[in-house]
Amino acid sequence: MAIGAISAILSVCVMVFGALSLSSQATNMRNSADLAAISAAQILADTGDPVQACSWVSEHMSEYEAACEIEGENVHVSARLDSPLAWLPGLLKADAVAGPEP
């Protein structure tokens, strides 16, 4: 009986820590997308070269499936990542926009 209870408690702990890890990874991905969009917008403002701006995003967001779009003077960055946890499937998503235009 005690072994079963300990096993159940350990299983719950593993699931909670996995969910917290996934939440942390999602936060890191959102922060990375925000920083990439800001940096790419600054590169676009400095150079006027959208290819260079989006190349920077691709280079620095290689951990994720990232996309970069230029809309006027704004940069839109989106990132996607499959959940690394087999028992908690899903797709992590992050979107960020930066630039002078509203």
Kinemage of the C-alpha trace (Angstrom):
@kinemage 1
@onewidth
@group {chain A} dominant
@subgroup {mainchain}
@vectorlist {calphas} color= white
{ca met a 1} P 0.000 0.000 0.000
{ca ala a 2} L 2.743 2.443 0.987
{ca ile a 3} L 4.729 1.636 -2.160
{ca gly a 4} L 1.703 2.381 -4.321
{ca ala a 5} L 1.143 5.725 -2.574
{ca ile a 6} L 4.812 6.679 -2.942
{ca ser a 7} L 4.712 5.696 -6.612
{ca ala a 8} L 1.606 7.818 -7.187
{ca ile a 9} L 3.149 10.812 -5.416
{ca leu a 10} L 6.354 10.489 -7.461
{ca ser a 11} L 4.336 10.261 -10.683
{ca val a 12} L 2.447 13.441 -9.821
{ca cys a 13} L 5.728 15.193 -8.962
{ca val a 14} L 7.248 14.198 -12.324
{ca met a 15} L 4.192 15.519 -14.164
{ca val a 16} L 4.211 18.805 -12.234
{ca phe a 17} L 7.911 19.346 -12.850
{ca gly a 18} L 7.413 18.530 -16.534
{ca ala a 19} L 4.604 21.055 -16.826
{ca leu a 20} L 6.696 23.695 -15.052
{ca ser a 21} L 9.599 22.979 -17.380
{ca leu a 22} L 7.304 23.353 -20.401
{ca ser a 23} L 5.963 26.633 -19.042
{ca ser a 24} L 9.508 27.897 -18.547
{ca gln a 25} L 10.439 26.894 -22.084
{ca ala a 26} L 7.386 28.704 -23.464
{ca thr a 27} L 8.361 31.848 -21.542
{ca asn a 28} L 11.919 31.646 -22.864
{ca met a 29} L 10.604 31.261 -26.408
{ca arg a 30} L 8.330 34.317 -26.039
{ca asn a 31} L 11.246 36.350 -24.661
{ca ser a 32} L 13.482 35.188 -27.518
{ca ala a 33} L 10.842 36.169 -30.084
{ca asp a 34} L 10.450 39.597 -28.469
{ca leu a 35} L 14.199 40.221 -28.461
{ca ala a 36} L 14.565 38.955 -32.024
{ca ala a 37} L 11.801 41.258 -33.255
{ca ile a 38} L 13.316 44.279 -31.480
{ca ser a 39} L 16.796 43.502 -32.763
{ca ala a 40} L 15.590 42.892 -36.317
{ca ala a 41} L 13.585 46.134 -36.249
{ca gln a 42} L 16.714 48.000 -35.146
{ca ile a 43} L 18.752 46.369 -37.924
{ca leu a 44} L 16.026 47.296 -40.414
{ca ala a 45} L 16.011 50.892 -39.164
{ca asp a 46} L 19.819 51.120 -39.294
{ca thr a 47} L 20.425 49.423 -42.647
{ca gly a 48} L 17.092 49.491 -44.466
{ca asp a 49} L 17.835 45.899 -45.498
{ca pro a 50} L 14.965 43.503 -44.733
{ca val a 51} L 17.044 40.489 -45.788
{ca gln a 52} L 19.724 41.308 -43.214
{ca ala a 53} L 17.093 41.833 -40.518
{ca cys a 54} L 15.378 38.499 -41.172
{ca ser a 55} L 18.724 36.722 -41.534
{ca trp a 56} L 19.553 37.864 -38.015
{ca val a 57} L 16.299 36.360 -36.784
{ca ser a 58} L 16.963 33.037 -38.508
{ca glu a 59} L 20.480 32.899 -37.103
{ca his a 60} L 19.535 33.715 -33.518
{ca met a 61} L 16.258 31.784 -33.364
{ca ser a 62} L 17.688 28.521 -34.747
{ca glu a 63} L 16.471 26.605 -31.679
{ca tyr a 64} L 12.902 27.147 -32.881
{ca glu a 65} L 11.022 27.001 -36.148
{ca ala a 66} L 11.095 30.768 -36.672
{ca ala a 67} L 9.620 32.992 -39.353
{ca cys a 68} L 10.277 36.659 -40.034
{ca glu a 69} L 8.085 39.046 -42.002
{ca ile a 70} L 8.659 42.710 -42.732
{ca glu a 71} L 5.550 44.899 -42.877
{ca gly a 72} L 6.591 48.456 -43.694
{ca glu a 73} L 9.014 49.385 -40.938
{ca asn a 74} L 7.740 46.712 -38.548
{ca val a 75} L 9.172 43.237 -38.066
{ca his a 76} L 6.907 40.317 -37.183
{ca val a 77} L 8.629 37.261 -35.689
{ca ser a 78} L 6.835 33.997 -35.015
{ca ala a 79} L 8.323 30.906 -33.411
{ca arg a 80} L 7.009 27.381 -33.071
{ca leu a 81} L 8.254 24.327 -31.198
{ca asp a 82} L 6.744 20.893 -30.643
{ca ser a 83} L 6.394 19.998 -26.991
{ca pro a 84} L 9.418 18.008 -25.850
{ca leu a 85} L 7.218 16.065 -23.430
{ca ala a 86} L 5.649 12.978 -24.993
{ca trp a 87} L 2.905 12.814 -22.364
{ca leu a 88} L 2.021 16.491 -22.820
{ca pro a 89} L 1.824 16.941 -26.592
{ca gly a 90} L 1.207 20.232 -28.240
{ca leu a 91} L 2.784 23.095 -30.031
{ca leu a 92} L 4.425 26.001 -28.265
{ca lys a 93} L 3.884 29.297 -30.096
{ca ala a 94} L 5.249 32.800 -29.734
{ca asp a 95} L 4.622 35.919 -31.811
{ca ala a 96} L 6.239 39.327 -31.531
{ca val a 97} L 6.095 42.596 -33.474
{ca ala a 98} L 8.504 45.488 -33.197
{ca gly a 99} L 8.997 48.713 -35.092
{ca pro a 100} L 7.961 52.345 -35.128
{ca glu a 101} L 4.595 51.900 -36.833
{ca pro a 102} L 1.544 51.172 -34.641
